[in-house]
Amino acid sequence: MSDTTFHIATLHRGKYMVLLLLGVCIVTAIASRLPLQEAVKILIVLCSLPLLLLLSIKGSRNDSYWTIKNDEVSIRFHNDKEELLILSEVKYLRNLPRSGGNLIMIFLTKSKAPKRYWRNKLFQKDDDLNALIHALKQQGVEYYYM
């Protein structure tokens, strides 16, 4: 079988949450010091959320490239980290849609805890998730969309 590579717009979820919460705290601290009415301060914080989301996503992007080759899936991340999954050890794949993305969970036969990958759809071009899922189904991986 030839190599098949798919680009997935993943992000580092922990880094994303820290950046977002830190940004909200900073904006709230600054707004609380301004000599304005409380309603205006609340509006400042609320209006800053889209910008904070954008900055948090840009700061935590970790694009991945999934290559299916010889009954293995190689996942290479932007930060040069690489993971290898053997398809015969994959019990099933679960795709959980979330606001702004998907949680892709891969359950393995030898592990109780699944491998988790956060796919981001906000401020991103379309990626190859549907093609990746189709290719994995062709390899005999059970797939559940929940």
Secondary structure, 3 states (H helix, E strand, C coil): CCCEEEEECEECHHHHHHHHHHHHHHHHHHHHHCCCCHHHHHHHHHHHHHHHHHHHHHHHECCEEEEEECCEEEEEECCCCEEEEEHHHEEEEEEEEECCEEEEEEEECCCCCCEEEEEECCCCCCCCHHHHHHHHHHCCCEEEEC
